[in-house]
Amino acid sequence: MEFKMKKGDWIFFMVCLALGILAERSFLHGQIGLSYPVFITCFYGVFFWRYRSFSFTNKKLGLLLIASIWLLATSFFMYSNTILYLLNILVIPLMVLIQLVLVTYPTENQWHRWPYVQKLFLSVGAAIAYVFRFIMYGPKLAIRGLEEKKSATIRKVLIGVAISLPLLFVIVNLLVSADQQFGNMLGTIPRWLLGLKIEEEILRTIAITIYTLAIFGVLQVLRAKQPLPVEQPAQKEKMAWDSVVSLTVLTLLNIVYLLFVIVQFQYFFSETLTDGFTYAEFARRGFFELLFVTMLNLLIISTFVSFVEKGSKILTRALRGLLSLLVIFSGVMLYSAFIRLFMYEEAYGFTFARVLAHSFMIFLLVILCYSFMRIWMERLSLVRFYIISAIIFYTLVNTIQLDRFVVERNLERYLETGKIDIYYLNSLSYEGVEGLVELYKINPGHPGLSDLLLQRKQDLMYSEENWNSINMSRRSAEKALMDLEMK
């Protein structure tokens, strides 16, 4: 099939070129800030303009993903957590691709099945193939548009240039030897070219080209009429686990968990140290093991709910009861892990990783509660809820300012115990700088605090901020430092 480009496609390519230039200016000129939400807003403006007559599918989840993407992009402008900054550089483009394929996927409410995952990979492959054909189309179009006489003239000119090059090389060397001033004049040309920073401009041009072709290829491919996924032939026998075997496994698991909770109840919930353990050993040892067991139980519950065959009413109720008991024991162990980590934080202070682990445990608790509901209500879908809740959880982690929470908890702990790690606060985002300013107001004489604040003040004063790097967290920290009167 011959590759063709209509007038509207060429106009759209020029729009994608403008987006490619904006992407290069947004992402490759210093730290990313305001430029990310600006780019995402422009990108989706172009997307909805191009697809204005397109019939979208999976609209509810598509809107959720757009809202999540925009909030994640806005976090570059509002906050400055380094870990989330680096992670979102990878996550946001992936979410954009998922959202674009989702709303153009020809089947409604089938996004949690394997054919949709296949469609993601096929769409990327089709976009790459389309871009390759587009690149090959340009030279063919240029040659086809020329008359035979003109193309022959161009070939002759190229032959003449090829013949002239060795002659010019010899003649220029002779003239330079004859006149030093002529040589100096020619010598200014390389210096002028170096002043233009040609290497950097070439790299930026390559980046613009890649951005442009990627956007153009994906949006062109997805706009084409999508074939319906091939329906898999219905299996005569659905894979199912025997209910009696499943009851036996669940009974043994629940007995072990029951004995574990009874025998070590004080070990789980006591706020005193077990003999022979430090705070770190006591909290870490229990936390990681219990968290892993909870996640393993969650996998067991979702697997048994999906694959265990239906038996008699008695067997079904017994199975549901044992699964419910497993959810309860998982909740108990999750609570125990939560308490252990909290004890560790009280002893050694709050960090971003520890608070993130706490928030992840709350997410697991929500998953467990929904899994409990699914045990008794078969119409509910576990996979859909897991995907949607994971999107919401990740978005919330990026928008609730965990760094600010860490700073506040450490300052509260300092007022109670007089202990604080100022160097850890300094390693945090700009919220950590504001925390150091607040600590200085509480205790100006804290060892090493003045030196840290002076260093951060100098760093902010001598650093430049372009429009694409504008960040509200940075500006708030800068204002706090400039308003601080240091003794």
N, C-alpha and C positions, 0 to 999 in steps of 0.2 A: 504494500500500500504506500503510495507516494505521500511524502510529508508536505503539508500545505500550511501556509500562514495567511489568515484573513487580515483585513485592515484593522478590525477590532483587536486581534491578537498582537499586532505591532504596537497599537496604542497601549495595550496592557503591559507589553514588555517595557515600554518607556516608563510606565508607572512603577513597575518592579525595579527598574534601574534607579529611580528616585528613592525607593525603599532601600535598595542596596547601599546607596550613598549615605542615607540616614543611618543604616545599621553600622557602617564603618565609622561614622562620626560618633555614634552612640557607644560603641563597645571597644574601640581601639584607640581612644584618645584619653588615657588616664583611667582613674577609678570610675566605675559605673555608678551613677546616682540617678538624677532626674531623667536622664536619657532613656532608661529602660521603660518606665511607664509611658513616656512620649512615643517611643518606637512601637510598643504594643498597641497603643491607641491608634496610631497611624496604620499599623499592619491590619488590625481588624476593621478599620474604616475601609481600607482597600478591599479586604476580603468580602465584606458585606456588599460593597458596591459591585464587585465582579460577580457575586452570586445573588444579585438582587432578584433574579427570576428563578432561582433554584428552589426546589422543594426539599427542605431539610428534614432529617429524621433524628430521633433521640434528642429532642429539643431540650427537655428538662435537664438531663445530664450534661448536654452541651453548654447550656447557660451556667450550670454549676462550675464547669471547667473554665469557662471564660472568666467568671467572677474570681475563681481561685488563681488563675494565671495573672489577672490584673492586680490582685492583692499581693501576690508574690513579687511582681514587677515593682509595685509601689514600695515594697519593703526596701528596695535599693535606695529609694529616695528618703524614706522615713528613718530607717535603722542602719546599723553598721556592724552586725555580728559577722565575723570573718568566716566561721564554719558554714553558716547558712548562705553567706555571699557566694562562696565557692560552690556549694552544693546546688544552689539555684541556677547558676550559670549552665549546669547540665540538665537540671530538672525542668526548667521552663520551656526550652525548645522541645523537649520530649513531650511535655503536656500539650503544647501547641499542636504538634503532629497528631497526637492521640485525639485531640478535640476536632481537628479538621477532618480526619478520617471518620470519626464517630458521626458527625452531622451529615456526612455525605455517604455513609454506609447505607446500602439500599434496604436493609432489613431493620425493622423497628424492634427495640427491646431485646436484641440478641448480642449486645456488646460484651456480655460476660462469658461468651462461648469462644471456643478455639478458632472458628472461622474468622472472627474479627481480628484476632492476633495475627493470623495469616495475612489478612488484608493489610495490616500495618506494614509488614515486610514487603508485600507485593507492591504497595503504593510507593514505597521508597525506591524499589527496583524500577518501577515504571517511570518515576520522575527522573531517575538517572538516565534511563534509555531515551526519554523524551529530550532531555538537555543535550545528549550526544547527537541526536538527530537534528536538533535545532542548530548546533554548532556546525554540523556538516552542511546544513541547508544554506548558510550564508555564502560560502564560496561558490556553490553551485548556482545560486541565484545571481550572483555577480557575473559569472561567466556567461550564463544563459541570457542575461540582459544586454550583453554586448554584441554588436554586429561582428561578423567575421573579419571585416577590414580593420576595425578598431582593435580587436583582440590580437591581430597579427602585428599591428603597430606597437602595442604594449610589449609583446614578446621581443620585438626588435630593440626597443628601448632598454629592456632588461639585459639583453645580450651586450648592448653598447656599454652599459654600466659595468658589467662583469669584465669587459675588455679594458676599460679605463682604469680600474682599481690598481692593478700592478704598475701601469704607467705613472699614475699619480703618486704612488708610493716612491718610485725612483726619483721623479722630478721634484717633489717636495723636499726630499732629503738633500738633493743637490742645491736647491734654492736656500735652504736653511744654512748649509755650509758656506754659501756665498755671501749671505747677509744675516748678521747676528740679530739685527732689529726685527727682521721678518720672522726669525725663529722665536724671539721673545713674544711677538704678537700671537703666533700660533700657540705658544705655551700658555697664554691666558685662557684659551678655550677649555682645556681640561680643568683648570682651577675654577672657571665659571660653572662648568658642569658639576664639579664636586660641591660647589656652593648651593646648587639646586637640590642636593640630597636625592639624586636619582634613584638610588637603591631603595630608600624609604618610600618614595612615590610609586615605584614599581610594585612593592609589596602591598601598598594600600590599594593600588589599582587591581591587583590580583584578589585582594579581600573583597572589594566591591563587586568584582565579577562573580566570585563564588556566592556571595549573599544574593546577588541578583538572580543568578541561574537557579539557585536552590529554591527561592521563593516562586519564581516563574514556573519552574518545572513541577513543583508540588501542586500549586493552584491550578495549573493547566490540566494536569492528569486527573485530579479529583473532580474537576468540572465536567469531564466527559461522562457519558452515560455509563453507569456502573452495572455490570451483570450481577444477577442474583447469585448468592453463594450456592454451590452445588450441594443439594440435599444428600445426606448420607443415607444409604439404604437402612431401613429399620432392622435392627437386630432381632432375631427370633427370641433370644434369651438375653435379658439384661444382666450384666454382671452384678451379683448380689452375694453378700456374706450370709452364712447361715445364722439364724437368730439364736439358736441354742449355743453355738460356739461364741457368738458375740456376748451373750449373757454371762457365759463362764468367764470370759476375759474381763468384762466390766466388774463382775463380782469380786474377782481376785484383786483387781486394781483398787477397788473401793475398800476392801479389807485392809490392804497395805496402808492406804492413806488414812484410814480410821485409826489404826494402831499408831501410825506415825504422829498423828495429831494428839492422841491421848497420852502416849508415853512422853512426848517431848513438848507438851503444851506450855510448860513454864519456859522451856528453851525458846519456843516461838515468840512469846509475848512479854517475857520478863525484860525489864529495863536495866537489869543488873548484869554484870559480866559473868560468863561461864568460866569456871576455873581453868586457868592455863591459856586463856585467849585475851589478846589485846582488843581494844575497840575496833581497830581496823580488821583484824582477823575474824572477830565475832560478826561484824556487820557484812563484810564482803563475802565470807564463806557462806553464810546463810542466804544472802541476797541473790547472788548469781545462780545458786543451785535451785532455789525456790522459784525464781523467775523462769528458768529453763524448764522446770517441771510444769509450771503453769502453761507455758506456750506449747509444750508437748501434749498436755491434756486438751488444750484447745484444738489441736490438730486431730487428736483421737475423737473428740466429740463431733467435729464437722465431718470426719470420715465415716463414723458409725451412722450418723444421721442420714448421710447421702447414700450409703451402699448396703446397709443391712436390710435384708428382705422382710416383708411384712408377714407376720405369723398370725396366730390366734390373738384374740383380744387380751387374754391373760399375758401372753408373751410380749405383746406390744406395750402394755402398761408396765410390765416388769422392766422392759428395756428402757422405757422413758424414765421410770423411777431411778434406775441405776445411773443413767446419763445425767439426770438432775442432781443426783448425789455427787457425781463427779464434778459437776459445775460448782456445787457448794464447797467441796474440798479445794477446788482450784481457787475459789474466791478467798478461802481462809489462808491458803499459802501466799496468794498475792498480797493480802493484807499484812501477813507476816514479813514479806520482803519489803513492803512499803515502810513498815515500822523500823526495820533494821537499817534501811538507808537513811531514814530520818535521824536515828541515833548517831549514825556515822557523821551526818551533817552537823549535828549539834556538837560533836566532839572535835571535828576538824574543819568546819566551815562549809559554806555553800559554794558550789561551782556550777558552771553551765551544764556540764555532763551529768552531774547528779540531779539537777532540777529537770533536765531533759528525760532522764530515766524515770523520775517520779511522774512526769506527764505521760510517758509511754505506758506506765502501769495503770493510770486512769483510763487510757485508751483501751488497754486489755480488759479492764473491768467492764467497760461499755460493751465490748465484744462478747464477754462472758454472759452478760445480762441478755443480750439479743439471742445468743446461742441457747440460753435457757428457754426463751420464748419459742424459738424454732423447734425445740424438742417436742413441744405440745401443740404447735400450730404448723402443720405440714405445708401450707400454702406460702409461707415465708421463704425467701431466698437468702441463703447465707453468703454466697459469692457476691451478689449485688451489694448487700449491706457492707461487707468487708471492704469492697472497692470504694464505695461512697464515703464510708467513715474514715478510711485512710486518707482520701483527698482532703476531707474537712480537717482531720487531725493535723496533717502536714501544713495546711494553710494557717491554722490557729497557732501552731508553733512559731510561724514566721511573723505573726501579727500581734502577739500578746507581750512582746518585749521581755523575753526570759532573762536577758542580761540585766535589765532594770530590776527585775524581781530578785536576782542573785545579789545585786548591790544592796538593795534594801534589807534583805535578810542578813547579810554580813554586817551591815551597820547596826542593826538591832542586836545581833550577837555581840558586837563590840561594846555596846552600851551595857550589856549584861555581864560579859566576861572580861572585857578589856583586850580581847584577842582579835586580830585581823591581819590578813595577808595583803599588804598594799601592793606588792609586786604582782599578785594575781589580778587584783582589780585593774592595775595598769595594763595588763595583757588583754583585758576584755576590750570590747568596742568602746565608742565614745561615752556610753553610759557609765563605763568604769571610771573615766576621767571625771565625770560629774560626781561620782561617788567619792573620789579622792578629794574633790573640792568640799563636799559636805563633811568629810572626815576632818579636813583642815579647820573648818569652822567649829567643829566639836573639840578638837585637840590639835592646835597648831604646832605643838612641840613633839608630835609623834616622830620617832626616828626615821629619817630618810624621806619623809613625806614632802618637805619643801623642795628638795632636789628633784624629785619626780615631777612635781607640778611645774617647776621652772623649765625643765626639759620639755615637757609636753607643750608648755606655753610657747617656747621658742620654735618647736616643730610646727605648730599651727600658724605662727606669725610668718614663717618663711616658706610655707607651702602655698602653691597656687591652686585656685579652684575654678575650673572651666564650667560652662553651663551644664555640660553633660555629667559633671561630677558633683553637682549640688546635692547636699545631704543634710536633712534637718537635724539629725542626731549630732553631726559634726558642728553645725552652727550653734546648737544649744550648748555643747561643751565649750566651744570657743567663747561664747558670751559669758558662760560661768567663770572661765579662767580670766578673761579680761576684766570682769567686774570684781574679781577677788583681790583684796588688798593684802598682800603678803608682807610680813614683818621681817 
